[in-house]
Amino acid sequence: MPFPEGVPSVPVRYSITSPADGGPGEGTLQLMPTVPAIRVPGQEGVFTGGGTYRFVDGQLDNGTGDQVRLLPTNIDGANPTVWAWLGIEQVDGRQPRYFYFVLDVDAEEVDLGAVQQLAPDLAQYLAVPGESAYDAWRRAGNDGDEADFLASLVGPPGDIAAANEYTDQTVTEGLAAEVQRADAAYDPAGSAGAALTAAVNAASSDAATKAATARDAAIASAAQDAATKAGNAQSAATQAAALAAAGLYLPKALLTVDAFMAQSGTKIFGHRGAGMVAPEHTEAAYDYAIAHGIQAMELSVNVDSEGQLWCLHDLTLDRTTYNTGALNTYPSTGVTNRVLTNGRVMLGQGWTDQPMVPLRRMLDKYLGKVVLFLEPKGNDAVVPFQNLLATSYPHANQSVIWKAHVGTSFVWPKTNGFKTWCYVDDGSSNAVLDGKDSLVDYWGVSTSMSSTRRKEIVARGKPVFSWPVYRRSQRAALEADGVVGLMSSDPVYVRGTTAQATASRWDQQVKESGGTPQTDYNTDAALKFSETGGWVSINRSRGTYGLGRYCPIVPGAGGYRIQIEMKYDQINTADLAVHGGLYLGKASDDPYEFNTLNPSNGYHLILRHNGVLRLYRHVTTQTGGIQLGAADVATDAPVAGQSMTIQIDVTPTTVEARRLGNAAWTTGPIADASYRGGYFGLSNGSITDVAARPHWRNLLITQL
């Protein structure tokens, strides 16, 4: 399929020959980007994945006989800005070959056979898989296991023969010097022979003593020198092997913290992966965020009883799994095989239970590819966490932000080159912040903190990130205060500005991106899915639920229509005036509740248990609704378990609500153009007995 109009592409060619007869080679070339997704300015959606191409008559072919075309790696304004192509060449009769390359947007054609892989000393170095130092030793013709390899790194002991030779020379020279001194003292004019003998004996004894002392000192010095050199040689060899391994298996970050922060616009981080769309701190949650182009995410860390680190927010398993008790009482094998997360409770039974994920797996999978906020939550996790980063991931400080509460220490991460994010309490004083300031790169403020206090912390001059953000209205308020980073449990929705769908698929029984309950991470406020029929409901007194996935509604020239099925499984015969329905027309996705002061204006539709249909306007200055239209619209009383279809038409000048099934069941067009915001949601209205709550299905948004 050709690239969409306006997207640049570069034609590439590649020729291969057979290693057997020199004729046209056969095989494949797999091409894939080094990032999971690429956004191109002016284009909807993202470009993901690569492709596998065959060689036809020795020439690369796209499968239709045309030349292969690839996305350039330096498109102006593309996100991410730094990436490359990975080529995996598999020619019949040869070993696979890996190479990386970049493509200039202005290139007319590129011969991949002439492309050189990126050099290791460049800032954007991409490591090519290679062999270990042990494998290189074996390939050089050596035999033995890893212990033999390590033993070969130890240098030889000192040369004792050389030391003895040195000592013998010292003895000879010392003896000659003493003889010369004796000769100089000899009196040829008549000294007695006894004097000569005494002098010779004294000189000989003195020389022997000095020679023995010199020999012992020389032997000790030579032995010490040999041991020192052997130790230095062993240390140097070990360090060289470690550096070689790091170069092969721990490449420099493709996306550094500095490069990420240099990007324009508000930064969006995945909170607990994407914990309000997928089970929090699971591989599924992290994968969801990254697959949708989120370039930074948070990983909370705790430790089990054997010292293995796991991605987990709480110290206990009670809230997020089917197990109970502290994680540090469980063995690693128990966590691996017996602990499953309970995301189905809050996110819908359409989810399968997810296992917990070890920190190492996520570091191996995503370190260097995205920015990671890492935080050891329990005190017993701190030292194992530090040791893991220091020994196994020496390049982590390039793409990791150390995340911690203001009440903890930041000395270790700053000493080891990490950027730090210090999140503070709403009541943290300036004195507390001043005490941490020298060790902090970024401040963290909560969405519950007052706007005035947030602005004061922004005014300190360092970038400020906020958490937890799961509404676009929160984003707008935080950006107005000067906050530049948002930690969101629904990062794809918060990042966006447009609707993601116009028709529901609640039959899938999974929470959608953009669903905004009244309370985050709360099972009572969550949307409930029926086992059959595709129905949803809110199991909470006077509960409401924002449908951000379908917002803001884009009207046609004549406006828009909301159509939805609704039913009551139980009728409240004691009070037939209770009602549920929808709210709509709001300019933002802030929470709504019936008969309450709400932060923004809009409309709400009600359908009572006695069948009365009404439209109301709600405003920010009063709790009760303002009735629209001349009178109640009397429809047949709902029957328990029986579906009814509600339809609302919003034109530029009117609002009309109707229940389908009878032409008389309508408010008629009501002249009211007060509110034309595109955000809406489901409402339990005045119902406090959840057994009598409404259920909805088959939502459809159409333009008029």
Number of C-alpha atoms within 10 A of each C-alpha: 5 7 11 9 7 10 14 15 23 19 17 19 16 17 15 19 17 16 13 10 8 9 12 15 21 19 18 19 21 15 19 19 23 17 21 20 19 21 18 19 13 10 12 8 11 14 14 15 12 16 11 15 17 18 21 18 14 17 17 24 21 17 13 8 9 10 16 17 17 20 21 22 22 18 21 11 13 15 18 21 17 17 21 22 20 20 20 17 19 17 20 15 12 12 9 12 13 17 19 23 17 19 22 15 16 12 12 10 14 16 11 17 11 9 13 11 17 18 12 14 8 9 11 18 17 26 20 18 13 14 13 15 17 19 13 12 15 14 11 9 7 14 11 10 10 13 9 12 17 13 10 14 17 18 17 13 16 19 12 15 10 12 19 16 11 16 21 16 13 17 20 13 14 20 20 14 14 19 17 13 14 17 14 9 11 15 12 8 6 7 10 11 9 9 12 16 11 11 19 17 12 14 20 17 14 14 21 16 12 15 21 15 13 18 21 15 14 18 20 14 14 20 17 14 14 18 16 15 17 18 17 14 16 18 14 14 17 15 12 13 16 15 15 16 17 18 17 17 17 20 21 24 22 22 23 23 20 12 15 18 15 10 13 9 9 16 19 24 30 29 29 28 32 30 25 28 26 30 29 27 25 27 20 18 22 26 18 20 26 22 14 16 20 24 23 27 26 26 25 23 23 29 30 21 14 12 16 19 25 26 27 26 20 16 19 17 20 15 15 21 18 14 17 12 12 16 22 21 12 17 15 20 11 10 19 14 10 12 19 19 22 23 25 19 16 23 24 23 19 15 18 13 16 20 19 23 18 21 22 18 13 18 16 12 13 17 25 23 21 23 28 27 23 21 23 25 20 15 12 15 21 17 11 17 20 14 11 16 16 14 9 12 18 16 19 23 22 21 27 25 26 23 26 21 15 20 14 10 13 22 11 12 17 17 9 14 14 21 22 21 25 25 23 19 14 14 9 13 10 11 9 12 19 12 11 17 15 10 19 21 18 20 25 26 24 19 19 12 14 12 14 9 15 22 16 13 20 20 13 14 10 13 18 26 26 26 20 20 24 28 25 19 15 20 23 13 13 25 14 12 19 19 24 20 23 30 26 28 31 29 30 23 22 23 19 11 11 15 18 17 14 15 15 18 14 22 17 15 22 20 23 23 22 26 23 26 25 18 14 15 15 12 17 17 20 27 26 23 25 15 13 8 11 17 21 21 23 24 23 19 17 20 28 30 25 26 21 27 21 25 23 21 27 17 18 13 10 13 19 19 22 20 21 21 19 25 25 22 17 16 22 20 11 7 12 14 15 22 27 28 27 23 27 25 23 23 17 22 26 18 18 28 19 21 14 15 16 18 14 17 21 25 23 27 23 22 27 25 26 20 21 19 25 23 28 17 20 25 18 13 12 12 14 15 17 14 15 18 18 9 11 15 20 17 20 14 14 21 16 14 14 11 16 16 17 22 16 22 20 25 23 17 15 15 24 21 25 25 24 16 12 10 8 13 18 21 22 16 16 17 14 17 13 15 18 21 18 22 23 28 24 26 28 29 26 20 23 16 14 16 15 22 29 28 26 22 22 18 18 16 20 16 16 13
